[in-house]
Amino acid sequence: MKKFSSFRVYSLFTFLVMTFLSGIVVKPYFILTDNPSQRVQYVLGEFNFVHSLATVFICLIVYLILEFFENGGFKDEK
């Protein structure tokens, strides 16, 4: 049975976190106050599934490329 490498665990965990974070939408709300530091407040909006799906495809391609080169890349079979 093949063991899990730390590369696979860390890369898959990182890609899952990136996928989740890419879908979160942060919206700025502008408030009219006398204090300039309080004029903009950032509020979490909805979850954007399209951005998350695009990140899944990008991370999958990067993971497959990294996995390919970790295993030695192209090998001449004679």
VMD Tcl script that draws the C-alpha trace (Angstrom):
set ca {
  {0.00 0.00 0.00}
  {1.33 3.41 -0.97}
  {1.92 5.92 1.83}
  {0.61 9.46 1.70}
  {3.42 11.91 1.16}
  {3.53 15.18 3.05}
  {3.58 16.96 -0.33}
  {0.15 15.59 -1.20}
  {-1.38 16.37 2.17}
  {-0.05 19.94 2.33}
  {-0.84 20.77 -1.28}
  {-4.39 19.41 -1.15}
  {-5.07 21.21 2.15}
  {-3.67 24.46 0.74}
  {-5.73 24.15 -2.42}
  {-8.91 23.54 -0.40}
  {-8.27 26.63 1.71}
  {-7.56 28.71 -1.42}
  {-10.77 27.45 -3.01}
  {-12.84 28.43 0.01}
  {-11.22 31.84 0.37}
  {-11.58 32.67 -3.32}
  {-15.36 32.33 -3.13}
  {-15.86 34.78 -0.27}
  {-17.00 38.23 -1.40}
  {-16.13 41.29 0.70}
  {-18.21 44.39 0.01}
  {-17.21 47.92 1.02}
  {-19.90 50.18 2.47}
  {-19.24 53.92 2.46}
  {-20.62 55.84 5.42}
  {-20.78 59.62 5.67}
  {-19.08 60.55 8.95}
  {-16.78 63.29 10.15}
  {-14.02 60.82 10.98}
  {-12.17 59.81 7.77}
  {-10.93 56.53 9.27}
  {-14.51 55.30 9.78}
  {-15.89 56.12 6.33}
  {-15.39 52.68 4.85}
  {-16.56 49.47 6.48}
  {-16.03 46.07 4.92}
  {-18.78 43.48 5.25}
  {-18.73 39.85 4.19}
  {-21.12 39.32 1.34}
  {-22.34 36.15 -0.30}
  {-20.28 33.19 -1.51}
  {-19.37 33.38 -5.22}
  {-19.48 29.83 -6.57}
  {-18.05 30.77 -10.00}
  {-14.80 32.10 -8.50}
  {-14.54 29.02 -6.32}
  {-15.07 26.70 -9.29}
  {-12.43 28.50 -11.35}
  {-9.97 28.14 -8.46}
  {-10.70 24.39 -8.29}
  {-9.70 23.97 -11.93}
  {-6.55 26.09 -11.58}
  {-5.48 24.26 -8.41}
  {-6.16 20.88 -10.04}
  {-3.94 21.73 -13.00}
  {-1.15 23.00 -10.72}
  {-1.43 19.91 -8.52}
  {-1.22 17.55 -11.49}
  {1.83 19.37 -12.86}
  {3.56 19.24 -9.46}
  {2.67 15.56 -9.01}
  {4.02 14.79 -12.49}
  {7.38 16.42 -11.81}
  {7.65 14.90 -8.31}
  {7.47 11.43 -9.86}
  {10.33 12.14 -12.24}
  {8.65 13.72 -15.24}
  {9.24 12.14 -18.62}
  {11.13 8.85 -18.54}
  {12.76 7.19 -21.54}
  {11.47 3.66 -21.68}
  {13.66 1.44 -23.83}
}
mol new
graphics top color blue
foreach p $ca { graphics top sphere $p radius 0.5 }
foreach p [lrange $ca 0 end-1] q [lrange $ca 1 end] { graphics top cylinder $p $q radius 0.2 }
display resetview
